[in-house]
Amino acid sequence: MKTKVAVLFGGKSVEHEVSVISGIQAVRNMDPEKYEITTVYITKKNEFYVGEDTGKIEAYRDIPALLKNSKRVILLNEENRVVLKQYPAPKFGKGIEIPVDVVFPVVHGTNEEDGTLQGYLKTIGVPFVGCDVTASAVGMDKYVSKAILKENGIPVLDCLLFTTSQYAETEKMLDEIEEKIGYPVIIKPVNLGSSVGIVVAKDRAELTDAVDTAFLYARRILAEHAILNLREVNCSVLGDENEAIASECEEPLHSADILSYEDKYMSGSSKSGGSKGMAGVSRKIPADITPEMKADIQKYAIKAFQSFGCNGVARIDFMIDSDNGKLYFNEINTIPGSLAFYLWEAVGMPYRELIDRLIALALKRDREEKSVSYTFDTNILAGANLGGSKKLPASGS
């Protein structure tokens, strides 16, 4: 019997379009002999749609027409089975009802990759591929990530965190950045990926613009020292908190101080204008680094992955300061663009096998979680009386 897989992509994120590309790439590499696949497009309003064309990349050139030819659905858990059900229900007839064994989210960015969607799936009670709520949220928050990594002995750059209340006193904030970090400085939204809103500043005017840009995309931003003579090396990790392996390392090639959104997603576009997502980035595989540096990167990548409690596949991005040879963790992508399949193909694992392993990991976690007790016998409600003098015990006691 085939496993019924619902592949989710899109969503309310600045990385919406990238997610569509990654999701359809994944679908095209799934084994139709093993899986009964339903493609689910999530609109920028976080509405779910299914239809004959949701798995066709060319259909996304005209999204209103795509939606017109598709049906909106919601996930429901009915009698211990999860289904995608048409919403609102038709006045006549049963409407669409698609059974789901496992959900495969291929989403990127805030509101999707950050634990929001994962929490929804967890509440529904459906197995899903990838990181759980905590790992997803921690991986998306660059500030929290740094704190956990420092605790686990993984090298990171020191940073300053600022919120919108501090942004109201911009000059004071800029003074603090100049005093404690100096130039060059890099400004980043705390919870975005794909290099959105990230700017390097080399003087006060550029810093002002960088801060303004970052606050367009997030309510909290980071400032950290910018490495000018920078090399970026990425490594993917596959597994869970108990057992994980590292892929080949890559060195992305970029056109400015940082690897931009355009470098990541537009540089590999075909002549017809189509993007291949992260698979189209100009890169060196394997990265031109020493065996010792490669071993360190793979070691730190696995340690970061397991420190966060990740599951599935992630891509961990590192920075090398070419002036002194120091290595720093940059960020983790808990659902990497194109699922980082190209890094696994480089070590002999085809994309189809990668997908098989990801689904197997999701089902393994579901089996393990079902063995954990989520109930505790108590008679606390028997004595509850909110209108009387009897006091309820404090929460958590």
C-alpha positions in Angstrom: 0.0 0.0 0.0 1.3 3.4 -0.9 2.0 6.0 1.8 -0.3 9.0 1.3 1.9 12.1 1.3 0.6 15.8 1.3 3.4 18.1 0.2 2.9 21.7 1.4 4.6 24.7 -0.1 4.1 28.5 -0.4 2.7 30.3 2.6 2.7 33.8 4.2 6.4 34.5 3.9 8.8 36.7 1.9 10.2 33.3 0.7 6.9 32.2 -0.7 8.1 31.9 -4.3 11.2 30.0 -3.3 9.1 27.6 -1.4 7.0 26.9 -4.4 10.1 26.0 -6.5 11.5 23.8 -3.7 8.2 22.0 -3.1 7.6 21.2 -6.8 11.3 20.0 -7.1 10.6 17.6 -4.2 7.4 16.3 -5.7 9.1 15.6 -9.1 11.7 13.5 -7.3 9.2 11.4 -5.2 8.8 7.7 -6.1 5.2 7.3 -7.5 5.5 3.6 -6.8 5.8 4.3 -3.1 3.8 7.4 -2.5 0.4 8.7 -3.3 1.2 12.4 -3.6 -1.1 15.4 -3.1 0.4 18.8 -3.7 -1.0 21.5 -1.4 -0.4 25.2 -2.3 -0.5 27.6 0.6 -1.5 31.1 -0.4 0.0 34.2 1.1 -3.1 34.3 3.3 -2.2 30.8 4.6 -5.1 29.2 2.8 -4.6 25.6 1.5 -5.5 24.7 -2.1 -5.4 21.4 -4.0 -6.1 20.8 -7.7 -4.7 19.2 -10.9 -2.4 22.2 -11.5 -1.0 22.8 -8.0 2.0 20.6 -8.8 2.8 22.3 -12.1 5.4 25.1 -11.9 4.0 26.9 -15.0 0.6 27.3 -13.3 2.2 29.8 -10.8 2.6 32.4 -13.6 -1.0 33.2 -13.0 -1.9 32.4 -9.4 -5.5 33.8 -9.5 -6.3 31.5 -12.4 -4.7 28.6 -10.5 -6.9 29.2 -7.5 -10.0 29.5 -9.6 -9.3 26.0 -10.9 -8.4 24.6 -7.5 -10.4 23.8 -4.3 -9.7 25.2 -0.9 -9.2 22.5 1.8 -8.4 22.2 5.5 -6.7 19.5 7.5 -8.9 17.6 9.9 -8.4 14.7 12.3 -11.6 12.6 12.1 -11.9 9.3 14.0 -8.1 9.0 14.3 -7.4 9.6 10.6 -6.3 12.8 9.0 -7.9 14.1 5.8 -7.7 17.2 3.6 -11.3 18.2 3.4 -13.0 20.7 1.1 -13.8 24.0 2.8 -16.4 25.4 2.9 -18.2 22.1 2.3 -20.3 22.1 -0.9 -24.0 22.4 -0.5 -24.6 19.3 -2.6 -22.4 16.2 -2.5 -19.6 15.1 -0.3 -16.8 17.3 -1.7 -13.1 16.6 -1.7 -11.7 14.4 1.0 -8.1 13.2 0.7 -6.6 10.9 3.3 -3.1 11.8 4.6 -0.6 9.5 6.3 2.3 12.1 6.5 2.7 15.8 5.7 5.8 16.9 3.9 6.3 20.7 4.5 8.7 22.3 2.0 8.3 25.9 3.3 10.7 28.7 4.0 10.8 31.7 6.3 8.7 33.4 8.9 5.2 32.1 9.6 6.1 28.7 8.0 9.5 27.4 8.8 9.7 29.0 12.3 7.5 26.5 14.1 4.1 28.1 13.2 3.1 25.5 10.7 4.7 22.7 12.6 2.6 23.6 15.7 -0.5 23.5 13.6 0.4 20.0 12.2 1.3 18.9 15.7 -2.1 20.0 17.0 -3.9 18.2 14.1 -2.0 15.0 15.1 -0.5 14.2 11.7 3.1 12.9 11.3 5.2 15.5 9.4 8.7 15.6 7.8 11.3 17.8 9.4 12.0 19.7 12.6 9.4 19.9 15.4 8.1 23.1 16.9 11.0 23.9 19.2 13.8 23.1 16.8 12.1 25.1 14.0 11.6 28.1 16.2 15.1 28.1 17.6 16.6 27.6 14.2 14.8 30.6 12.8 15.8 32.9 15.6 19.4 34.0 15.1 19.8 35.4 18.6 18.5 32.3 20.4 20.5 30.1 18.1 23.7 31.9 19.1 23.0 31.5 22.8 22.5 27.7 22.4 25.5 27.3 20.2 27.8 29.2 22.6 26.6 26.9 25.4 27.6 23.9 23.2 31.1 25.2 22.3 30.3 26.1 18.7 32.0 29.4 17.5 29.7 32.3 16.7 30.3 36.0 16.3 29.2 38.2 19.2 26.2 40.4 18.4 23.8 43.1 19.7 20.0 42.7 19.7 17.7 45.6 19.1 13.9 45.9 19.2 11.4 48.4 17.8 11.4 50.3 21.0 15.1 51.0 20.6 14.5 51.8 17.0 12.4 54.7 18.2 15.7 56.2 19.5 17.7 55.5 16.4 20.6 57.8 17.0 21.2 56.2 20.4 21.1 52.8 18.8 23.5 53.7 16.1 25.9 55.1 18.7 25.9 51.8 20.6 26.6 49.9 17.4 29.5 52.1 16.5 30.9 52.0 20.1 30.6 48.2 20.7 31.0 46.8 17.2 32.4 49.4 14.9 32.7 49.2 11.1 32.2 47.2 9.1 29.0 45.9 10.6 26.3 43.6 9.3 22.6 44.2 10.2 20.2 41.2 10.0 16.5 40.6 10.8 16.5 38.1 13.6 14.1 35.7 12.0 14.4 35.7 8.2 16.3 33.6 5.7 17.4 33.9 2.1 19.5 37.0 2.9 16.3 39.1 3.0 16.9 42.4 4.8 20.6 41.7 5.4 23.0 44.7 4.7 26.6 45.4 5.4 27.4 49.0 6.5 30.8 50.7 6.4 29.8 54.1 7.7 27.0 56.0 9.6 24.9 56.7 6.5 25.0 53.1 5.3 24.3 51.9 8.9 21.2 54.1 9.1 19.9 52.6 5.8 20.8 49.1 6.9 18.8 49.4 10.1 15.8 50.9 8.3 15.9 48.0 5.8 16.1 45.3 8.5 13.2 46.8 10.5 11.0 46.6 7.4 11.1 42.8 7.7 11.3 42.1 11.4 10.5 43.5 14.9 14.0 42.5 16.2 17.3 42.9 14.5 20.9 41.9 15.1 24.2 43.8 14.6 27.5 41.9 14.4 30.9 42.4 13.0 31.1 42.0 9.2 33.8 39.8 7.9 35.0 41.5 4.7 37.5 38.9 3.5 34.8 36.3 3.8 34.4 32.8 2.6 31.1 31.0 3.1 31.0 27.2 3.4 27.8 25.2 3.8 27.2 21.7 5.0 23.9 19.7 5.2 23.0 17.3 8.0 20.5 14.4 7.8 19.1 12.5 10.7 17.6 13.2 14.2 18.8 14.0 17.7 20.1 10.5 18.2 21.9 9.8 14.9 23.0 12.2 12.1 25.4 12.3 9.2 27.0 15.2 7.3 27.0 15.8 3.6 29.7 17.2 1.3 30.7 20.9 1.8 30.0 23.6 -0.7 31.3 27.1 -1.2 28.6 29.4 -2.7 29.9 32.1 -5.0 28.5 35.6 -4.8 28.7 39.0 -6.3 29.0 41.3 -3.2 29.8 41.3 0.5 27.1 38.7 1.2 25.3 36.0 -0.7 22.2 37.9 -1.8 18.7 36.8 -2.6 19.5 37.3 -6.3 22.7 35.2 -6.0 20.7 32.4 -4.3 17.7 32.2 -6.5 18.2 34.2 -9.7 21.8 33.5 -10.7 20.9 30.0 -11.9 17.8 31.0 -13.9 17.3 29.4 -17.3 17.2 31.4 -20.5 13.4 31.3 -20.3 13.6 33.0 -17.0 12.9 30.0 -14.8 14.7 29.6 -11.4 16.1 26.4 -10.1 16.1 27.7 -6.5 19.2 26.9 -4.4 20.1 24.2 -6.9 20.9 26.9 -9.4 23.4 28.8 -7.3 27.0 29.2 -8.5 29.1 27.1 -6.2 32.1 24.9 -5.7 31.4 21.3 -4.7 33.4 20.2 -2.9 34.5 23.4 -1.3 38.2 24.2 -1.7 39.2 23.8 1.9 41.7 21.8 3.9 40.7 18.3 5.1 41.0 19.7 8.7 38.6 22.5 8.0 36.2 20.2 6.3 36.3 17.9 9.3 35.6 20.8 11.7 32.7 22.1 9.6 31.1 18.6 9.5 31.7 18.1 13.2 30.2 21.5 14.1 27.3 21.0 11.7 26.2 17.8 13.3 26.7 19.2 16.8 24.5 22.3 16.0 21.8 20.1 14.3 21.6 17.9 17.4 21.9 20.7 19.9 18.8 22.2 18.4 17.0 18.9 18.4 16.6 18.9 14.6 15.0 16.1 12.5 15.1 15.5 8.8 17.5 17.5 6.7 19.0 20.9 7.4 21.7 23.1 5.9 24.2 24.8 8.2 26.1 27.8 6.9 29.5 28.7 8.1 31.8 31.7 7.7 35.6 31.7 7.4 37.5 34.8 8.0 40.3 34.6 5.4 42.4 37.1 7.3 42.9 34.9 10.3 41.4 31.5 9.3 38.8 31.5 12.0 35.6 29.6 11.5 32.1 30.8 12.7 28.6 29.3 12.6 26.4 31.7 10.5 22.9 30.2 10.4 20.9 27.0 10.1 18.2 26.4 7.6 15.8 23.8 9.0 14.1 23.4 5.7 16.8 24.4 3.2 16.2 25.6 -0.3 15.9 22.6 -2.7 16.2 20.5 0.5 20.0 20.7 -0.1 19.7 17.7 -2.4 22.7 18.7 -4.4 25.0 18.3 -1.3 23.7 14.7 -0.9 24.0 13.9 -4.5 27.7 14.9 -4.2 28.2 12.0 -1.7 26.2 9.5 -3.8 22.7 9.9 -2.3 20.1 10.5 -5.1 17.4 13.0 -4.4 14.8 10.2 -4.4 16.7 8.4 -1.6 16.9 11.6 0.4 13.2 12.0 0.3 12.7 8.3 1.3 14.9 8.9 4.3 13.1 12.1 5.3 9.7 10.4 5.2 11.1 7.4 7.2 12.4 9.8 9.9 9.0 11.5 10.2 7.3 8.2 10.7 9.9 7.0 13.1 9.4 10.1 15.3 5.7 9.6 15.2 6.1 6.0 16.5 8.4 7.2 19.2 6.1 10.0 20.3 3.1 7.6 20.5 5.0 5.6 23.1 5.2 8.7 25.4 2.4 9.2 27.9 0.6 12.6 27.7 -1.9 12.0 30.4 -1.6 12.0 34.2 -4.3 10.6 36.5 -5.6 13.3 38.8 -8.9 14.2 40.6 -8.2 18.0 40.5 -11.5 18.7 38.7 -13.5 16.8 41.2 -12.8 19.4 43.8 -12.9 22.5 41.5 -15.3 25.2 42.6 -14.6 28.6 41.1 -17.5 30.2 42.9 -16.7 29.0 46.4 -14.0 29.5 48.9 -12.0 26.5 47.8 -8.8 27.5 46.1 -7.4 25.7 43.1 -3.7 24.7 43.3 -1.3 26.9 41.5 -0.5 26.0 38.0 2.4 23.6 37.8 2.2 22.5 41.4 
